[in-house]
Amino acid sequence: MAEDLRSRTESSLTERVPDTAEDDLGSDLHTAHQRLNMGPSHPATHGTVKFLIELDGESIVDLDVQVGYLHRGFEKECESRSWYQAIPYTDRLNYNSALMANVGFCLTVEKLLALETPERCQWLRVLASELSRVGDHLTRCGATCLELQAMTPFLYGIEARELIWDLQEALCGARVTSNYVRIGGVRHDLPDGFGAVCRDNLARIRELLADFDSVVTRNRIFVDRLKGTGILSREDCIAYAVTGPLLRAAGVPLDLRKSEPYLCYEELDFDIPIGEVGDNYDRYLVCVEEMNQSLRIVEQCLRRLEMMGQGPVDSTDPRVRWPAKNRVFDGMEEMIQQFKSVTEGPRVPAGEAYGATESANGELGFYLVSDGSQKPVKVRCRPPSFANLQPLSRMVKGGLLSDLIPTFDLVNMIGGECDR
């Protein structure tokens, strides 16, 4: 799909002809390279990351990416809390798509528990995850436009994201840090009237995406700023363990929802868009098409949930399920179970497990080790932002300083998961 959009764009635009004239003064001028510190507190870096840039005029000779300024010890925080208390920490990994981090962590804990969640719970988790993915991509594409001085499409993207956040708020009571997913289930079922509101919002989001597309996708300036910049080949993507839209933009159709399906993704009909050359323009096209595919998935989830009717959204396993309140008030055993569940949380069987999901940026993995107690012995997060940021120097070397900003935008490094 990205190839079709790219080919249509190429046919409607005249290719730029590079200036091949030699600068006779180049061999006569003896100038030193300039070293520039960008960040760690800079609006264009989208967080506390520092670039040490070596410049020859406005051309990037070398780039050293320095992370760690936001490090807050996410993994050690989780190891000092119960399994349940770690869930809100996963919200803070990626503030644009917190729900997907919740799902990834809980799926891995459930693997240790050998626990299967109810079917309705799985469809609810997919619906919540895909709404979150659309919100993340809207932020990425909107910010790219904003930092290329295109304010109007940024406002289209932010309006669409607000509609997504309205749905998340209706679903779980929060717009950003969601905390909707539970070990063994979700917090609650869909609220009354959610389906109608969701369909209205999706229709408006599609209108805004069409406006967004009409303003920037074939815009001469936008195309010139993105096409041919930030190129990363498929070989380099694989060598650096790059995943997500960056990998698919290079022509590799790897998506864990298809290659290693989890929850109910096997039952859904959606496509995996891929690019051709792996430049910033391909990444933009892939993200836009992924939003359209996610909206398709949300609509399928709504239909399936409505056909399914009412049903359980939590496991009945007493290790993770609290007893009903009326039984707690009347029975000693239930009251003890409630007390132990609240004060200690579940005791996860001893063992280790790795679980991976397809987040908005790529493979988000959790490696968990349990000794059978109420706290994890080891929590290790495999965040896509950290791996995807490694080849940034290769992507921008030889390019212009101004190319760094849109490249970094479309890499979409999120400090919370990168500096975990």
N, C-alpha and C positions, 0 to 999 in steps of 0.2 A: 504493500500500500504506500509506504514511504517512497518506493521507487516510482510509482505512478505520479504522485504529487511532484516529485523532483523532476521527472521528465516533462510534465506539463509546464512547470515553471521554467525549465531550461528552454523549451520551445517558444515561450512567450517573452523571454528576455534575451538581450544581446550579451554575449560573453564579454567580459572585460579583456582588453589586450594589455598585457603587462608592459611597462616601460623598460625596454631593453637597452636604452642608451647608456653608455658607460660614462661614469663620472671621472673626468680627467684629473680632478683635484684629489680624488681618493688616494692616489699613490703619493701625493705630495704632502698631504696633511698628516701630521703625526699627533694623533689624539688618543688619549687613554679612555678605556671603558669606564662608564659611570656605574657605581653600585648604589642601588636604590632600595631603601627599606619601605615596604608597603605593608601596613598593619603593625602589630596585631589588632589594633582598634581602628578599623577603617570601614566606612559604609559598604564599599564594594566587595569586601572580603566576606560579607555575610556571617560574621562571627569572629572569634578570636583566633585567627590563623595569620601567620606572618609569611610574606614573600620577600626573599632576598634576591633582588633582580640585578643582573649584570647587563648593561645596555651599551649598544653601539649606536649612538644617536637615539632613534626610537625603535630600533630592532633589538629583540631579546636574544642575547648571546647565551645566557644561562639563567636558571631559576632554581632556587632552593626553597622548598616548601617546608615550613617549620610549624608543626602542630604541638599541642600539649598545653596551650595557655588556658584552656577551659576545663582541664582535667579535674573531675570531681569524684573519681573513685566509684563509679556506678557498680562495678563488679564486687568490690569489697563491701559496699553498702548492702548489696543483696545477701552477701554471705553472713552479715551480722543481723539479719532479720529472718522472719519466718517466710515460708514459701509464698503465702498470701501477701505479706507486707512488701515483697519484692515487686509486685505487679505495678504499683504507682511509679516506681523508679523507671520501669520500661516506658511509661508515658513520656518521660523526659529525654529519651534517646533521640527521637525525631518529632519535634512539636508539630510538624506538618502532617504526619501520618501516625499518630500515637496508637491508634487502634490496631494497626498491623503488628506493632511491636508487642502489644498485649497478647495477640493471637499466637505469635511465634513462641513467646515464653511459655504460655499455658499449654500449648501443644507438646512442648518438650517435657514439661512436668507430667503431663498425662501419659507420655510414652514411658516414663519411669514407673508410673502407677499401673501401666497396662490397662488404661481406662478408655473406653469408647463413649463419646458424648452422643446424646440423642440427635436424630436426623434434623429436627427443627433447629437445634442449636447450631449445627454446622452451616445451615443456610443463612441463619442470622449473622454468623461470623463472616461469611463471605460477603454478604450485603454490606456490613459495616466496613470491611476491609476495602472494598472497591470504592465506596464513597470516600474513604480516606485517601485512596490512591489518586482520585480525581482532584481532591483538594491540594495534594502535594504537587502534582503536575501543573496545576493552575498557578501555584506560587512560583514554580521554577520558570515557566514560560513568561508569566507576567513580569517577574523581576528582570528577566533578560531584556524584555522590551523597554522597561523603565530605564535601565542603565545604558540603553542605546538611544535615550532621549525620546522614546515613544510613550508618552503618558497615557494616551487614549486607550490602546490595547491593554495596558496595565490595569486601568480602571475596569475594563470589561472582565478581565481575569479575576480581579478582587471581588466584583459583584457576584460572579459565578461561585467563587469560593465561599462567600458569605451564605449563599443558598445551600451549599454543602454543609457548612457549619450549622445552619439552621436545622438541617435534618439530623446531624449528629447530636445537637442539643435536645431535639425531640426524642431521639432514641435513648440517650443516656443521661441527659441533664447537664452536659458540659460541652463546650465548643472546641476546646483545644486539648487539654489533658483529660482524656475520656474516662479511663478506668471502668469500662463496660464489661470486659471479658473476665470471667472467673475460671478457676481451675475446675474443670468438669462441666462448664456451661457458660452462661452469660447472666448478666444481672437480672434481666426480665425480658419478657416478650415485647413485640412491637406495641407501641401505645395505640389507642383507638384513633382511627382516622389517619394513621401514618401513611398508608398506601396512597390515598388521594393527594395528600400534601407532597409526597415524594414525586409522584408523576407530574404534578404541576411544576415543581422545582426543576425536574429533569428537562421538561419542555423549555423552560426559560433558559436553562444552562446551555441547551443545544443552540438556542437563538444567539446567545452571547458568544459561543464558540464560532458560530458562523460569522458574526460581526468581527471577531478577533481574526479569523482567517482572511476575511476580505480586506482588512486593514494592513496586515503585515506579511502574509505568506508569499505574495508576489510583489511586495513593495521593493522597488529598486535598491533603496538604501539598505533595508533589512537583509535582503538576499546577499548584497555585496559584503556586508559585515560578517555574515555567517558562513557563506559558501567558501570552501577551500581553507577555512581556518580551524585550528584545533584538531587536525586530522590524527586519528589513531587507528592503525590497521588492525585487522582481525587477529593477526599473529601477535601483535603487541598486546592486544586486549587479553588474549589467552595467557600470554607470558606473565602479565601483571595480575592475573586473577580478577580482571574487571568483569562485572556482571551488570545486569539491568539494561536500561535504555542505551547506555554507552556501548555495550557489547552488541546489542541488537542493531544499533545504528551502523555498526561495522559489518553487518551482514550475517551475524551468527544468531539463528533463531532459538536461543536458549531462554526458556522461561520455566521456572520450577512448577508453575501451575499446570503446564503441559507435560514437561519431561519427568517430573516426580510429583504427580498430583496429590494434593492433600485436601481435607475437608470434602466438599462435593464438587470440586472443579472438573472432575471427569464428566459430570453430567451436564456441563454448561457448554454452550456454543459461542465461541469467541475466537478471534484471529490474533496472531502474533505479528505485528508490523516489524519489518526490518528495513534497514537502509542499504546504501551502496558502498560509500567510500569512508564512512565514519567521521565526517566533519561535523561542525556545529549545526549546519543546516539539516543534515540527516537526523541529528539528535532532536532538534526541534520538531521535525515532521513525525518522528517516532512517538514522541511524547503526546503530540496532538492526537494522533490516531489511537494511542493507548487510552486516552480519555474517552474517546467514542466507544471503544470496546468495553471499557469499564461501565459506561452507562448502559450498554446492552446487557451486561451481566447483572446489574442492579435490577433492571426490569424483569429479567428472567427469575431472579430471586423473589421478587414481589409476587409474581404469578404463582410460583411454586409454593410459597408460604400461604397464599390465599387458598390454593387448591388443597393444601394439607390440612387446613383447619387448625383448631386448637390442639396443643400437644406439649409435652414436657420440654423445657429448655435447659434443664440441669440433670446431671447424672444422679441416680438414686444411691450411689455408693456412699455408705456412711463415713468413709474416710474424708470425703470432701463436701458432703451435703449436710447442712445443718438441719436438725429436726424442726418440724412445724411449731410455731409459737404456742398454739393451744395445747400441744403435747408437752412442751417444756413447762408450762404452768401447772400441768396435772400429773406429770410422771417424773419420778426421781431419776431414772436412767437417762431420760431425754434431757433433763436439766444438767446432769453431769456431762453428757455429751456436748451440750451447748457451751458449757463453761470451758471444757477442754479445747473445743474448736476455736473459741474466741481468744483464749489466752495463749494457746500454743500453736494452733493451726494444724494442718494435716502432717502426719509422719510419712514421708515418702520412702519406699523400700530402698535399701542400699543398692547402688549401681551407678552407672553413668549412661548418658544419652546425648545425642546431638540431633537437633531438629532445625530444619531450614525452611524458610518461607520466602516467597517472592515479594519483597517490599517495593516501594516506589523507586528506590535507587538500585535494587538488585537483591542478591542473596543476603538475607538477614538470618544469621544462625545463632543458636544458643547451645553451648556445651555445658551440661549440668552434671555434677557429681553429688550423690547422696550417701550418707552413712547410716540412714535409717532414722535420723532424728528430725526434729521440726524445722531445722535450718539447713540450707545447702552447704556442703563442704566447699564446693567450687562452682563459681558462675563465670563463664567465659563467653563474651559476646563477639560474634564475627560480623562487624558492621560493614555494609557495602561502601559507605563513604570513605573509610580508611583505605580500602583496596583501590577504589576508583580514583583517589587523589594521588596515588603513587606515580602514575605516568604523566602527571600534569606538565612537568618540565619538558618531557619529550614532545608533548602536544603543542607547546607554544614556542619552542626554540626556533629561531629564524623568522618568527612572526613579529608583528608590531606590538608595542606596549598596549595599545588600545584593544588588541585582540584577546588579551588576557582576561578582561572583564567578562565578555560574553562566554568565553570558554569555561571560566570558573563557574558562571551562573548555570550552565547546562550540565556541568559535572554535578552540581547541586550538593556540595559538601555541607553536611549538617554537623555543627560542632559537637552537639550533645552525644551523637553516636560515634563520631570520629575520635574525640578526646574523652572516651568513656571512662 
